[in-house]
Amino acid sequence: MTKNGIINARIEETLKKEAERVFENLNLSATTAIALFYRQCVLHNGLPFELKVPASLSASDSQQNLPENHDAYNNSHNNRQLYSKLNFF
């Protein structure tokens, strides 16, 4: 299969270096590690690990400023808001 998909992502430099050290210890390139992550997402039909809200974030933090009665919007917006608080974006 031809590999011509391109991913561009900005992450913190220290996180990138720490992850690349882990990949090196596993004898993986960053490209291979990302491909493994994508394959696992497909196999799990979702993320290959459980997402949890840290105890330090209150329930009101994840519900703040969201429109009511929009479950799909709430779920995706909650995740984006949570990831933002966890410095994922």
C-alpha positions in Angstrom: 0.0 0.0 0.0 1.4 3.4 -0.9 2.1 5.6 2.0 1.3 9.2 0.9 -0.8 10.5 3.8 0.9 13.5 5.5 0.3 14.5 9.2 1.5 17.9 10.5 1.0 18.5 14.2 2.4 21.0 16.6 3.3 19.8 20.1 5.5 21.0 22.9 9.2 20.4 22.1 9.8 18.7 25.4 6.9 16.3 24.9 8.3 15.5 21.4 11.8 14.8 22.7 10.5 12.6 25.6 8.3 10.6 23.3 11.1 10.2 20.7 13.4 8.8 23.5 10.6 6.2 24.3 10.3 5.4 20.6 14.1 5.0 20.3 14.1 2.6 23.3 11.4 0.6 21.5 13.4 0.8 18.2 10.6 2.7 16.5 10.7 5.8 14.4 8.1 8.6 15.2 6.5 7.7 11.9 6.1 4.1 12.8 4.8 5.0 16.3 2.2 7.3 14.8 1.1 4.7 12.3 0.8 2.2 15.2 -1.4 4.6 17.1 -3.6 5.2 14.0 -3.9 1.4 13.4 -4.9 0.9 17.1 -7.5 3.6 16.8 -9.0 1.9 13.8 -8.9 -1.5 15.5 -10.6 -0.2 18.6 -13.0 2.1 16.7 -11.8 4.8 19.1 -8.8 5.7 21.2 -6.9 2.6 22.3 -6.9 3.8 25.9 -9.3 5.2 28.4 -9.6 9.0 28.8 -10.2 10.2 32.3 -10.7 13.7 33.8 -8.0 14.3 36.4 -9.4 14.7 39.9 -8.0 18.3 40.0 -10.6 19.4 37.4 -14.1 19.8 38.7 -17.2 18.6 36.9 -18.3 22.2 36.4 -15.0 22.9 34.5 -16.0 20.4 31.8 -19.6 21.7 31.5 -18.9 25.4 31.6 -20.3 27.5 28.7 -21.8 24.7 26.7 -25.2 24.8 25.0 -27.8 22.5 26.6 -29.5 19.5 24.9 -26.8 19.0 22.3 -25.2 15.7 23.3 -22.9 15.2 20.3 -21.8 18.9 20.5 -21.4 18.6 24.3 -19.2 15.4 24.0 -16.9 16.8 21.3 -16.8 20.3 22.9 -16.1 18.8 26.4 -13.2 16.8 25.0 -11.7 19.9 23.2 -12.2 22.0 26.4 -10.7 19.2 28.5 -7.7 18.8 26.2 -7.2 22.5 26.2 -7.0 22.5 30.0 -4.5 19.6 29.8 -2.4 21.5 27.2 -3.2 19.1 24.3 -4.0 22.1 22.1 
